[in-house]
Structures are given as structure tokens and as C-alpha cells.
Amino acid sequence: MQNLFEPLTAGELKFKNRVVMSPLTRARAGETRIPNDLMAEYYAQRASAGLIISEATAISPMGYGWRNAPGIYTDEQTDGWRKVTDAVHQKNGQIILQLWHMGRISHPDFLNGALPVAPSAIAAEGEARGLTGEKKSYVIPRTMTQSDIEETIADFAAAARRAIAAGFDGVQIHGANGYLIDQFLKEGSNQRTDKYGGSIENRVRFLIEVCEAVALAVGAGRTALRLSAINGYNSMNDDHLPELFAHVARELNTRQLAFIELREPQSAQRVTPMMRENFKGILIGNDGYELATAEAAITSGALDAVSFGQKYIANPDLVERFQRGAPLNELDPKTSYNNGPEGYIDYPMLPTTRAA
Ligand SMILES: Cc1cc2nc3c(=O)[nH]c(=O)nc-3n(C[C@H](O)[C@H](O)[C@H](O)COP(=O)(O)O)c2cc1C
């Protein structure tokens, strides 16, 4: 029987415990999109996690679309990330970079006026936030051509190589939450008639090609994947999620990735147990877990580890708090995406937690 505080090996990654920090956009990189000392401090404070997954990070200018989020496509950004990885490693932590392309969820404001790209010319419902934070309707994106697809796959691989050059222990491909890869996966946003659309096999093809290219670039054992089984968020819609994810599991079983992190609300889990049965690799669960539910999932063998999002924003020493049964700090959602130290590096730690 495993518990939350036991180590775990996932490909080339070695977790000292099974409490994972899920990827969290915090928008502190500023207009330059270059990681900075403040971000290094924030991540280093959380180094007791078994694994830190970084905030979503744009793989290319076309993939960008969130004010003050970081990128990993220039030398300056790569050097900035080096500060973060050094600070985490000095605290004996482990950190991987989440590779992000937003597809149709971006906006021309971020793209020098160009239309965002997506599998099909279907706008997401709702509003994007523009460059100055004002709300703007999502636009109808431009349908990706075969050469757009090939370039984007190459961008994922190049960004992964940069991440390793910046000192990350690995990368996580962002295949979740309605961004580009998810837009290919789900039927509501993919109405292509070529080999990337139509059947489940075809809709999964882009994801698999990205996984293969990134694994080739940095090693499968350093390549992880995030998926989400949620309809609604960022206009995702698919009536056959279990079948879709069963096919993903079958395809990925031969690819030896480090792990899959699957986001699915626990209230109506249909995909996570199915994924556990069909996927032979390491499975990390996410969304709404508490200490007790996370421990139960791990001791029962339903999951190998659990990732925490909002609790990690508010509790840099989440592992120590869990270990001691200490109360958790409350999250202040107002400061989630503010540009500054408030609500970022000033959540209190337990008095006896060693100073970060
Ligand atoms: C402020 C904030 C930023 C987030 N940023 C990202 C992100 O960059 N990438 C991602 O995959 N998920 C992101 N998420 C989703 C979280 O990783 C996580 O899936 C979600 O919060 C549910 O887990 P929780 O109940 O433990 O918070 C974000 C969530 C929040 C609240």
C-alpha cells in the first residue's frame, strides 16, 4: 500500500512524495514574457512538492494569448527560466515546464493583429482578455493548414529542448482545458475532414504527433502530458469522452511517457477509472482533492499521485501542512493573476517549516 508521502518514480523523474503542484498561470512575467526573480522565489517556496509543474508557458508567439504569462521561445526567456530552475534545485525540488499553445483562445491583440489558429474556423463562446485586461469576444480562428500543423509540432519540440537547456527536469505537454491540443481532441472544436479530424483516431493524431516529437527531442521519460475530461470550460464539448480517452490510453501505452496528469472533477468521474484500467503508465489525478480524498485515491491504487492547484497558491508548504495535519491558508482569488508579490510570495508558512 502506498501513501501520499512515499516516493514515486515516473520515467526519468523521481518524486520525493506524491503531492504534486499542478500548473498555475500567475501572470507575473510582465510584458517581456521573461521569467524573473519574483517567480524564482515563488517556485522555490514550493520546492517540497514531489513535483512542481510550472505555469503554462507559450511555445511560440502564435501560441501566446495571456497577459503577463511567460514564454519559452527566445534566449532571454530561456535564461530567465534558468533562475527558476536553479532556485528550485537549490531547495532540493524538482520542476517541469508546461508547454502551451492556446489556439483559438488567443486574440489578435496578442498576435500583431493576426487571427489565432485552430483545427477549425469555429469561435469559442465567451470572452478573451485583451492586452490591457479588457474583455473581448473570441474571434473565429484561422483553420490550420498541414504546414501550420508541422510547424507547430516543431515548435513544441523546440520549446521542450529550450526547457531542458533552461534546467527543467522535464516538460508537460498541455493537452487540457480547451487549448490547442484539446481543440483537436474534442468534436465540438474539430470539424476537419483531413487525417486530423472526423474519427476519434484522427482527432487524437495531433496529440500523438506532438508527444512523439517532444519525446524525440528530450526523451520520453522526461515528457509528461496533461489532459482534461471536462465539458464546458473554454467551450469544450464532446459526447464520447470515455471512448476518446480510451483511444488516447491505447496510443500512449507504447510511448513510455513519464506520466499523464488527468483533470476531472470527482463528482462524476467517468474517465479517470477507465484511464487507470487502460493506461499502463503513471497516472496523476487532479481537481478538488483534499488530503483525505487524495490519500484514499493513492492507498486504493486508483491513482499514483495527486496534484493540487488552488491549495498550492495559498500554501507554499502544503506537504508539511498535510504531514502535520495543520490548517491550510485560504486562497485570495483576487490576487491570482495580479502583477506583483502580493498574494504570490507572501502566503504564510508554518512557523517551524524551514525558511524557504
Ligand atoms: C489561478 C489558476 C491558474 C491556472 N493555470 C493553469 C495552467 O497554467 N495550466 C493548467 O493546465 N491548468 C491551470 N489551472 C488549473 C489547475 O491546474 C487545476 O487543474 C485546477 O485548479 C483544479 O485543481 P484544484 O482543485 O486542486 O485547484 C489553473 C487554475 C487556477 C485556479
Ligand as a Chemical Component Dictionary entry (heavy atoms), coordinates in Angstrom:
data_LIG
# 
_chem_comp.id                   LIG 
_chem_comp.type                 NON-POLYMER 
_chem_comp.pdbx_formal_charge   0 
_chem_comp.three_letter_code    LIG 
# 
loop_
_chem_comp_atom.comp_id 
_chem_comp_atom.atom_id 
_chem_comp_atom.alt_atom_id 
_chem_comp_atom.type_symbol 
_chem_comp_atom.charge 
_chem_comp_atom.model_Cartn_x 
_chem_comp_atom.model_Cartn_y 
_chem_comp_atom.model_Cartn_z 
_chem_comp_atom.pdbx_ordinal 
LIG C1  C1  C 0 -5.211 30.687 -10.943 1  
LIG C2  C2  C 0 -5.233 29.393 -11.723 2  
LIG C3  C3  C 0 -4.378 29.239 -12.796 3  
LIG C4  C4  C 0 -4.353 28.035 -13.523 4  
LIG N1  N1  N 0 -3.445 27.878 -14.532 5  
LIG C5  C5  C 0 -3.346 26.695 -15.185 6  
LIG C6  C6  C 0 -2.327 26.477 -16.162 7  
LIG O1  O1  O 0 -1.485 27.346 -16.441 8  
LIG N2  N2  N 0 -2.290 25.267 -16.778 9  
LIG C7  C7  C 0 -3.189 24.263 -16.492 10 
LIG O2  O2  O 0 -3.106 23.189 -17.087 11 
LIG N3  N3  N 0 -4.142 24.441 -15.538 12 
LIG C8  C8  C 0 -4.227 25.608 -14.874 13 
LIG N4  N4  N 0 -5.161 25.757 -13.868 14 
LIG C9  C9  C 0 -5.941 24.594 -13.417 15 
LIG C10 C10 C 0 -5.280 23.951 -12.184 16 
LIG O3  O3  O 0 -4.015 23.380 -12.511 17 
LIG C11 C11 C 0 -6.164 22.818 -11.611 18 
LIG O4  O4  O 0 -6.450 21.899 -12.634 19 
LIG C12 C12 C 0 -7.477 23.334 -11.018 20 
LIG O5  O5  O 0 -7.254 24.456 -10.183 21 
LIG C13 C13 C 0 -8.207 22.218 -10.236 22 
LIG O6  O6  O 0 -7.367 21.719 -9.209  23 
LIG P1  P1  P 0 -7.565 22.197 -7.672  24 
LIG O7  O7  O 0 -8.982 21.853 -7.290  25 
LIG O8  O8  O 0 -6.555 21.407 -6.872  26 
LIG O9  O9  O 0 -7.325 23.677 -7.610  27 
LIG C14 C14 C 0 -5.220 26.970 -13.155 28 
LIG C15 C15 C 0 -6.106 27.154 -12.088 29 
LIG C16 C16 C 0 -6.110 28.333 -11.361 30 
LIG C17 C17 C 0 -7.039 28.471 -10.183 31 
# 
loop_
_chem_comp_bond.comp_id 
_chem_comp_bond.atom_id_1 
_chem_comp_bond.atom_id_2 
_chem_comp_bond.value_order 
_chem_comp_bond.pdbx_ordinal 
LIG C1  C2  SING 1  
LIG C2  C3  SING 2  
LIG C2  C16 DOUB 3  
LIG C3  C4  DOUB 4  
LIG C4  N1  SING 5  
LIG C4  C14 SING 6  
LIG N1  C5  DOUB 7  
LIG C5  C6  SING 8  
LIG C5  C8  SING 9  
LIG C6  O1  DOUB 10 
LIG C6  N2  SING 11 
LIG N2  C7  SING 12 
LIG C7  O2  DOUB 13 
LIG C7  N3  SING 14 
LIG N3  C8  DOUB 15 
LIG C8  N4  SING 16 
LIG N4  C9  SING 17 
LIG N4  C14 SING 18 
LIG C9  C10 SING 19 
LIG C10 O3  SING 20 
LIG C10 C11 SING 21 
LIG C11 O4  SING 22 
LIG C11 C12 SING 23 
LIG C12 O5  SING 24 
LIG C12 C13 SING 25 
LIG C13 O6  SING 26 
LIG O6  P1  SING 27 
LIG P1  O7  DOUB 28 
LIG P1  O8  SING 29 
LIG P1  O9  SING 30 
LIG C14 C15 DOUB 31 
LIG C15 C16 SING 32 
LIG C16 C17 SING 33 
# 
